[in-house]
């Protein structure tokens, strides 16, 4: 993501990335392995609904983003 030549490919909103996240979450659920996400995507209010739809239930966000993340989750209805 820090390489300008490929930075445009860094998108949690890409359907392939969301499918991969959903597959990892499903595998974890089947095997009893907890799956969580930490990083920029977890604190992106535009990404949170899609992450929840993909099955994620554990997001790690910076303390300054917590209220925003809670609001995005509440708006998503999960």
Secondary structure by P-SEA (a helix, b strand, c coil): ccccccccccccccaaaaaaaaaaaaaaaaacbbbbbbccccccccaaaaaaaacccbbbbcccaaaaaaaaaaaacc
